[in-house]
Amino acid sequence: MAKGKAIKKKKRSSERKQYTMKLVLSDTCAVCKTPCARGMAYLERMRQPGAVGKGVPCILTRREVSGK
């Protein structure tokens, strides 16, 4: 083996951090104190007549999911 070369091990999929976010509706995005681009785009789409939406993941509600 050559000196000075570090071997980087890949993490298994079970060792990676996983996150979950809550789905929020347009009324939540409308009163948000820290608006994001995704939320504002969703809010604009929901303002159109006849728009149907199921929510958008909110980055402010991101939580780490424990694997074990």
Secondary structure by P-SEA (a helix, b strand, c coil): ccccbbbbbbbcccccbbbbbbbbcaaaaaacccccaaaaaaaaaaacccccccbbbbcccbbbbbcc
